[in-house]
């Protein structure tokens, strides 16, 4: 006997949700209400004495990381947006065991550690790119780069010299900016959910737009929580991407903001690993977990998990000057001693 599913399913925030999910800012009530409103899939919250999680049901290409397609309906345990943050807190083992009491196929995204037990099939998903800030200013960052990588940054800045960055209030997010986001979504190799324009107009973060005259060419949506600055979403004009090196200028802007804000880390998200590594980011592996309450299906999933897993195409990049790289390797040079005054 499987027993009864012990999680309690809500369509809104439960009374103890905020207290239990404090460690994950993207699971905060105001953020979840925004994500829920901006996502077309039915969005549910589950609480249990050992875990809390978000779930939604959707059709997804289970062979996303292959050349083939296998669109299948499943329950995703994760945040209803392309965020690299896990959509649960608490005991993962208890979550998997409890969910196996339900019918259906379940997918957990963006696990930070590989599960070592035999209860579910585990594979790689897109890695998370993180920039570690140990700089007091942007010029110091540039000087620590090897000449080739410094030149790459300089070339991008030169190409974008006639453009200007401006901070924009969320409620002033325009349809033109939304089209830039849609363009990125349509060009993505690994699309999940396309968010509505209302999400960007209500997001409690920072919106910065790159203009050519009065025309928006790119934007970055940032969220600061504690010592981390997160690149949440962005958009750009693919017709002018290469002319102005838009994507590199977006990444450079985020690095500059991280340094100016004295954040210890810039979470640059998933995808475009090589571009992010060239500016000094490192890639932390992320895992997906897929399982069912049916032991036969679980056995098949474990045998075939390699088909569902991400195959990284990133190259090796040694971006720092030799003396800096040696100090980092020896642990003598880590994050900057940030002093943030609130």
C-alpha positions in Angstrom: 0.0 0.0 0.0 1.3 3.5 -0.9 -0.6 5.2 1.9 -2.2 8.6 1.6 -0.4 11.7 0.4 0.4 13.8 3.5 1.1 17.2 1.9 -1.7 19.8 2.2 -2.4 21.5 -1.2 -3.3 25.2 -1.2 -4.1 27.6 -4.1 -3.0 30.5 -1.9 -0.4 31.2 0.8 -0.8 29.1 4.0 -0.5 30.9 7.3 2.9 29.5 8.2 4.4 29.7 4.6 6.4 32.9 5.1 8.1 31.7 8.2 9.0 28.3 6.8 10.4 29.5 3.5 12.5 32.5 4.7 15.7 31.1 3.2 14.3 31.3 -0.4 13.4 34.9 -1.4 11.7 33.7 -4.5 9.3 31.7 -2.4 8.2 34.7 -0.4 4.4 35.3 -0.5 4.6 38.5 -2.6 6.9 36.9 -5.1 4.7 33.8 -5.4 1.5 35.8 -5.9 3.3 37.6 -8.7 4.6 34.4 -10.3 1.2 32.8 -10.0 -0.6 35.7 -11.6 1.9 35.8 -14.5 1.8 32.1 -15.3 -0.9 30.4 -17.4 -0.4 27.0 -15.6 -2.4 26.1 -12.5 -0.1 26.9 -9.6 -0.3 25.1 -6.2 1.5 25.3 -2.9 2.1 22.3 -0.8 3.0 22.1 2.9 4.1 19.2 5.0 5.7 18.8 8.4 9.0 18.1 6.6 8.9 20.3 3.5 7.1 23.1 1.6 7.1 23.3 -2.2 5.5 24.9 -5.3 4.0 22.7 -8.0 2.3 23.1 -11.3 1.1 20.8 -14.1 2.3 21.5 -17.6 3.3 19.8 -20.9 7.1 19.8 -21.2 9.6 18.4 -23.7 11.2 15.7 -21.6 14.0 15.5 -24.3 14.8 19.2 -24.0 18.5 18.5 -24.0 18.3 16.2 -27.1 17.6 16.7 -30.8 14.2 15.0 -30.4 10.9 15.9 -28.8 8.8 14.1 -26.3 6.0 16.4 -25.0 4.5 14.9 -21.9 2.2 16.1 -19.2 3.8 16.1 -15.8 3.9 17.9 -12.4 6.8 20.2 -12.0 8.0 20.8 -8.4 9.6 24.2 -8.9 8.9 27.9 -9.3 6.6 28.7 -12.3 9.3 30.7 -14.1 12.7 30.1 -15.6 14.5 30.7 -12.3 17.5 28.7 -11.2 16.2 28.6 -7.6 14.7 25.3 -6.3 11.0 25.4 -5.6 11.1 23.7 -2.3 12.5 24.0 1.2 13.0 21.2 3.8 13.7 17.5 3.4 13.9 16.4 -0.3 13.8 12.8 0.8 10.5 13.3 2.6 9.2 15.2 -0.4 10.0 12.4 -2.9 8.6 9.7 -0.6 5.4 11.6 0.0 4.9 12.5 -3.7 5.3 8.8 -4.7 1.9 8.2 -3.0 0.3 10.3 -5.8 -0.4 9.3 -9.4 1.6 10.9 -12.2 5.1 11.8 -13.2 7.0 14.4 -11.2 10.0 16.5 -12.1 12.1 18.5 -9.5 14.3 21.2 -11.0 17.5 22.9 -10.0 18.7 20.7 -7.1 22.0 22.0 -5.8 23.3 18.6 -4.8 23.0 15.1 -6.4 20.8 12.7 -4.6 22.7 9.5 -3.6 19.8 7.2 -2.8 17.9 5.0 -5.2 14.5 6.6 -4.9 14.5 8.6 -8.1 16.3 9.1 -11.3 18.8 12.0 -11.2 20.5 13.8 -14.0 22.2 17.1 -14.9 20.3 20.2 -15.9 21.7 23.6 -16.8 24.4 24.7 -14.5 24.2 28.0 -12.5 26.7 30.8 -13.3 27.9 32.8 -10.3 30.3 35.7 -10.2 32.2 36.1 -7.0 32.9 39.8 -6.1 36.2 40.5 -4.5 36.6 44.0 -6.0 36.2 47.5 -4.7 35.6 49.0 -8.1 35.2 48.1 -11.8 38.7 49.1 -12.8 40.2 46.7 -10.3 38.1 44.0 -11.8 39.4 44.8 -15.3 43.0 44.8 -14.1 42.7 41.3 -12.7 41.6 39.9 -16.0 44.1 38.4 -18.4 44.7 40.7 -21.3 42.7 38.7 -23.8 39.6 38.7 -21.6 40.1 42.3 -20.7 40.3 43.1 -24.4 37.0 41.2 -25.0 35.3 43.4 -22.4 36.8 46.6 -23.8 35.6 45.7 -27.3 32.1 45.2 -26.1 32.1 48.5 -24.2 33.4 50.3 -27.2 30.7 48.8 -29.4 28.1 49.9 -26.9 29.6 53.3 -26.2 26.9 55.3 -28.0 24.2 53.5 -26.0 23.1 54.5 -22.5 21.7 52.6 -19.5 18.7 54.0 -17.6 16.9 52.8 -14.5 13.2 52.3 -15.2 10.3 51.9 -12.8 8.6 48.6 -13.1 5.3 50.1 -13.9 6.9 51.9 -16.9 7.8 48.6 -18.5 6.6 49.1 -22.1 5.3 46.7 -24.8 8.5 47.4 -26.7 10.5 46.1 -23.8 8.2 43.1 -23.5 8.9 42.3 -27.2 12.6 42.2 -26.3 11.9 39.5 -23.6 9.7 37.6 -26.1 12.6 37.7 -28.6 14.9 36.1 -26.1 12.3 33.5 -25.2 11.8 32.6 -28.8 15.5 32.2 -29.4 16.0 30.1 -26.3 17.2 26.5 -26.8 15.6 25.5 -23.5 12.3 27.4 -23.2 10.0 26.7 -20.2 7.3 29.3 -19.5 6.7 32.6 -21.2 5.6 35.1 -18.6 3.1 37.9 -19.1 3.9 41.6 -19.4 2.2 42.1 -16.0 5.0 40.1 -14.3 7.6 42.7 -15.4 5.3 45.6 -14.5 4.9 44.3 -10.9 8.3 42.6 -10.2 9.8 43.9 -6.9 13.3 44.4 -8.2 15.4 46.7 -10.4 14.7 47.2 -14.1 17.6 48.7 -16.2 17.2 49.4 -19.9 19.8 50.0 -22.6 18.7 52.7 -25.1 19.8 53.9 -28.5 18.2 57.3 -28.5 14.6 56.7 -27.4 14.6 53.1 -28.6 15.1 50.3 -26.0 17.6 47.7 -27.3 18.0 45.5 -24.2 17.1 45.3 -20.5 18.0 43.4 -17.4 15.7 42.6 -14.4 17.7 42.3 -11.2 16.8 41.3 -7.7 18.9 41.9 -4.6 18.5 39.7 -1.5 21.1 39.7 1.3 24.6 39.5 -0.3 23.4 38.3 -3.7 22.4 40.2 -6.8 20.4 38.0 -9.1 19.9 38.4 -12.9 16.3 37.3 -13.1 15.3 38.0 -16.7 16.4 40.0 -19.7 15.6 41.0 -23.2 17.4 42.2 -26.3 17.0 43.2 -29.9 18.5 40.3 -31.9 18.6 42.5 -35.0 21.2 44.7 -33.3 22.7 42.1 -31.0 26.0 41.8 -32.8 26.3 45.4 -33.9 26.4 46.6 -30.3 27.5 43.3 -28.6 24.3 43.6 -26.5 24.5 40.4 -24.5 28.1 41.1 -23.4 27.1 44.6 -22.4 24.2 43.3 -20.4 26.6 40.9 -18.5 29.2 43.6 -17.9 26.5 45.9 -16.6 25.4 43.3 -14.0 29.0 42.8 -12.9 29.4 46.6 -12.5 26.2 46.8 -10.5 27.3 43.9 -8.2 30.6 45.7 -7.5 28.9 49.1 -6.9 26.3 47.5 -4.6 29.0 45.7 -2.6 27.2 42.4 -3.1 29.3 39.3 -2.6 27.8 37.4 -5.5 26.1 38.0 -8.8 23.8 35.1 -9.7 23.9 35.2 -13.5 21.5 32.4 -14.0 21.6 29.4 -16.4 22.4 29.2 -20.2 25.2 31.0 -22.1 27.8 29.4 -19.8 30.8 30.3 -22.0 29.9 34.0 -22.3 29.5 34.2 -18.5 32.7 32.3 -17.8 34.6 34.7 -20.0 33.8 37.5 -17.6 34.8 35.6 -14.5 31.8 33.5 -13.5 32.1 29.9 -12.3 29.5 27.3 -13.1 27.9 25.3 -10.3 26.2 22.1 -11.4 22.4 21.8 -11.0 20.4 18.5 -11.1 16.9 17.4 -12.1 15.1 14.6 -10.4 12.3 12.7 -12.1 10.2 10.0 -10.6 6.8 8.3 -10.3 4.9 6.3 -7.8 5.0 3.4 -10.2 8.0 1.2 -9.6 8.2 0.0 -13.2 8.2 3.5 -14.6 10.9 4.5 -12.0 13.1 1.6 -13.1 12.8 2.8 -16.8 13.6 6.4 -15.8 16.7 5.3 -13.9 17.9 3.4 -17.0 17.2 6.2 -19.4 18.0 9.3 -17.3 21.1 10.1 -19.5 18.7 10.9 -22.4 17.0 13.5 -20.3 20.2 15.1 -18.9 22.0 18.2 -20.0 25.3 17.7 -21.9 27.4 20.8 -21.2 29.1 22.4 -24.2 31.2 24.8 -22.1 34.9 25.3 -22.7 37.6 25.8 -20.1 38.4 29.5 -19.3 41.2 30.8 -17.2 40.3 34.5 -17.1 42.4 35.8 -14.2 46.0 37.0 -14.2 48.5 34.3 -13.1 49.2 35.8 -9.7 45.5 36.4 -9.0 44.6 32.9 -10.1 47.3 31.4 -7.8 46.0 33.3 -4.8 42.4 32.2 -5.5 43.6 28.5 -5.8 45.5 28.8 -2.5 42.5 30.4 -0.8 44.4 33.6 -0.1 42.0 35.6 -2.2 38.3 35.0 -2.0 35.4 37.4 -1.7 35.8 41.0 -0.9 35.3 42.0 2.7 32.0 43.8 2.0 30.6 46.2 4.6 27.0 46.9 3.8 25.1 49.5 5.8 21.3 49.3 5.8 
